[in-house]
Every structure is written in C-alpha cells, then in structure tokens.
Amino acid sequence: MSYQALYRVWRPKQFDEIVGQQVITQTLKNALITDQISHAYLFNGPRGTGKTSTAKILAKAVNCEYSKDGEPCNECSTCVAINNGSLNDVIEIDAASNNGVEEIRNIRDKAKYAPTEAKYKVYIIDEVHMLSIGAFNALLKTLEEPPAHVIFILATTEPHKIPATIISRVQRFDFKRIKAKDILEQMEKILAAKDFKYDDRALKVIAKSAEGGMRDALSILDQVLSYSDDQISYESALQVTGSVARDDLQNYLQAVIDDNVETGLQLVQSLLDSGKDANQFIEDLIKNCQDILLYKQDKQMISENELGLLGENFEKVAQKVTAEQVYQFVEILNEIQQQLRFTYHADVYLDILTVRLANQFKNGDVKPEPEAAVKPVESKVATQQINKLQEQINRLTSELAEFKNSASNNAVAERPGGRVPTEDAPEQPKVDLKKVFGVLKNATRSSLNEYQGQWNDLMQLLTVTQRALMHVSKPVAASDSGIVVAFDYSFLYQKAGTDTGLMDALENGMDQIFGKVPDIIFVAKEEWPGIRKEYLANNPNLKNHNKVETKPTKEPEENKTVSKAKELFGNDIIKIEDN
C-alpha cells in the first residue's frame, strides 16, 4: 500500500483520542449516553483542530451497535464501513465545491428517505460558510423540521459568514486552538510508536510552528521525517519550518542593543544566506519581543508557554531592555514588515531595520535606566505636564466664556426684542404636523389597541441600546398606515428621530409582528395634548359627525349600563369615554 500522511494514519477514531478538545468530546459523549442527540450540530474552529474527525466519530457513535460510554466500538460492520468511507448513510459534502441551490435541494429531497443500513442518516457538510444565500435558504427548512432519522453536522472556520437563522437551529461547539504542550505529547507518542529518534528541541519548534493545529503539526513532522536521515534534529526542524534559532534572535537583539551595527548586519546576511525567510525572521523577532514583555510580568508562565525554548541569552537580553523600548521595537518591526510586502529586496529592508533598532539606543530616545532612578524623574515630569495642562484649561475656559458673552450680545442686538435661545432652554425640534394630522384623520381605537398590545414584543426585537432609548415611549394614535409615538422626554424623542438604525429596526420589527410597515412619527409627550387640540380645532365637523352617528335609541341602554356600573363599583373609579 502507498504511503499515507501521518495526519491520515493517526486520525482519531474515538472521542478520547481527540487532542485538546476535552470539553466538547465529553459533552457529546454525555449526550449519547443519555440519548439526547440533537438533529443538527455546528463545529466551528481554526483549521486542524479536530472538527471533521469529531463529526465522523459522532456519526459512528450514533449508529454503532455496540457503543459503550458514548464511544463507538470501531469493530462492528457499521463502524468499519464509516472508517472506510463506504457507508451510504454517512454523506460527506464539501460546500466549497457544492455550494449551489441545486446541490442543497438534492440533499433536502434525499433526506426524506430512511437510511438503508444504519440507524441514522448523517450529513457532514464541511466549510459550510461557502454555501450561497440561496443554498442556505434551501437548507433552512430542513434544519428547522428535519426527519427523525437525519442528523446534520456542519463544520466551518468562519462562523460569522453563516446566517443567524441557521446558527439558531443548531447546537454550536467552538473548537479552540490546541496547546503546544498537547501537540508535543501527541508527536512524542507517534514517534515512540514509529521507534524514531528525535531531539526534544526539534519537536518543540514544530509544536510552536503549528500555531494550535494538530494537522499542521503532523504535516510539518512528515516533512522533517523526510528531510532527516536517521533522526529528527533541531537544525532540520528549523530548516523545514523556516524559523530562526532562539540563540540567533537573541544575538541579533544583543547586537542592536549594544549599538553593534556591524555584528547585526552580519547576522542578518548569514540568516538570509542560509535560506531563512525575511518575513519569518521579523515574525520571530516580534514573538521574541512578546516573550520579553511576558517574562517581565510572569517568568513561570512564559517558560511553560514556550516549552522551555527561550534560549541561553534570553534572560540577559530581557533585563537590558525596558518595556517602552520593546514597544518601540515592535512598532519598527511592524513598519518594516509592511514594506517587505512590496519589495523583492528584503535584504535592504533588514539592513535598514538593524540600523533603526540600534539608533533607538544610540540617540537616547528611550534609555534603559534603573527603576529607582526613573521613578523620581517620571514623577517630576508628570507634575510639570499636569500644571501646564491645567494652565491651558484655565485659559481656554476663560476664552470660551468671553466668546459666549460676545456671541450672546451680538445675537441680542440682531434679534427683535433681544431674545436668544440659551443652553438652559434649547429650541425644541419641530413635529411634522402634516404627517401627524394624516394619522389622526384615519385613526381608530382598534389600530391603537393592536400596537399598544404588542408594543413590548416589538421592543424585544431591538438591541439593548435601542430599547434603552425607546423604553419611555408608547403609541398614542394609530391608523392602518401610520402610528404616532409619544416620548416622556423631548431630548429622547429628538435623538430617536435622528437615529436611522433605530428606525430601520422598528420598521423591520413592525413588518415581522404586524405584517406591515406604517409611517412612524415621534412626538414629545408634553406636546401631544396641544397637537391633538389643534387638530380638533381645525376639524370642528368631527363633533357634529359624532353627534350624527350617535343613535338616540341606544342612549337608554348606555345610561342603564353606566348606572349599573356606578352601582357596582362607585362613582369615583368610573371613567366614561366616547370611542
């Protein structure tokens, strides 16, 4: 049989074999033990963290005839068929190349039919975020009401591209990056099984270069195994990963700190001649600067995170630089890294980098000094700056007061009567009376009751900020085509009227709850009685119209009802209104 890559040979076949995702695997096992299997799952996380492997194990576990403690047996015919990829009831789909509506409709149509061999029909859709909007819509109904014999497992590295309607219908599991320590232990286990000799430092370099991905680590290990003759050496791991040895990084930093530009340039040239990538060199320098900052805060933590690969001179270099100098180093490194993207002459920019870093110390921009000497100076400088800023604030305050007085006098002189609006009495925003009167013309009590009855439901569809703005509002008049909303405070009504995001959210909510989008007019509560009175004054025929529509024959019945109500409840709490 032809050679298989390590990540394929050592792909987990049980939940306990998945590295670094104990919370997720234990949750799934408990769900299987208690028979609380969901109809749809979403596995999200960085590449190579075990999403697809977990999906396959879950497909085996729900269909295994002899599962124990939530784990598949991997021996029955169903488990063997799934491991071989030959079971028709477990369907794997790559959404990157099958992202159209027709493909998803085909899945939806076939999902209706019962499984032929297994208990459940399982669809594993990898990179599901690549589906088109139409495909998501085609999948939505099936996810909402799937057949009892179907389970969907969606996997993605970019969950933000999946519609919220899909996410709300699945159980979501977030796979995290695997710790370098766990990756290291897995590689040691694999090499022990292969009886292959290795340098501990080489495996640590690979584990750090994998950046939390088990599959990436095994791919790099595969390359190093091919590169090495009889054992995995530290040098071979550095060559394959393109990383720079920690000692070389620290020798470089030591050179620029000591203003030894010549040595720094020689180190750069030597690294480039040995085939190191300029971008990788800068990445390693930035990572080394991060390690220095963390080392100054917690020495034990950085040693564990870096698996002890700090280098011989790390502590010596870390003690020579201050945190402020490291910040400046990182800024310069980021700037050079951006410039490297647009050049074919990386050596030129690395030479410039070396000179600039050395000049940070030579020019005395930030000189390393003992902490005891720095603190009094910093305190004195801070006091001087505070006093200077206070003087500027006082001067600006005085100038602002003079400007306001001058503007006020000019406004009084220019306006008839010498009256101007002040900050204590700001001009109120104007209400669009034409729109309000349009609503009042066709307003009905039934429309108002409908909006008032579901106003709280509408508020629940808004964001927390939008609800905070609308919590002092309520509908006061409504028709089929419009609604008037009164605010307790005029400044909130003014703010709401200029918030386009809020208006969009209200219109969407109206459409969702009431099935229509009426015109929404905001008014201040204190202005509403005057607006209503003005409308009635402009439409005197409303009173006559009410009198004409009132039938005398019904008056005795109404009076009788009112009398009975007063008899039962008393005159004080009875309020009679004309509808």
Salt bridges, closest charged atoms under 4 A:
ASP16 OD1 - LYS29 NZ 3.04
GLU71 OE2 - LYS29 NZ 3.75
GLU92 OE2 - LYS56 NZ 3.35
GLU102 OE2 - ARG105 NH1 3.42
GLU127 OE1 - HIS129 ND1 3.46
GLU144 OE2 - ARG169 NH2 3.45
GLU145 OE2 - LYS141 NZ 3.84
GLU158 OE2 - HIS129 NE2 3.48
GLU158 OE1 - HIS160 NE2 3.74
GLU158 OE1 - LYS161 NZ 2.92
ASP174 OD1 - ARG172 NE 2.91
ASP199 OD2 - ARG201 NH2 3.46
ASP216 OD2 - ARG47 NE 2.85
ASP258 OD1 - LYS320 NZ 3.24
ASP291 OD2 - ARG246 NH1 3.67
ASP291 OD1 - LYS287 NZ 2.90
GLU306 OE2 - LYS208 NZ 3.33
GLU306 OE1 - ARG246 NH2 2.84
GLU306 OE2 - LYS287 NZ 2.51
GLU335 OE2 - ARG356 NH1 3.21
GLU423 OE2 - LYS404 NZ 3.29
ASP488 OD1 - LYS525 NZ 3.88
GLU549 OE2 - HIS545 NE2 2.63
GLU577 OE2 - LYS575 NZ 3.25
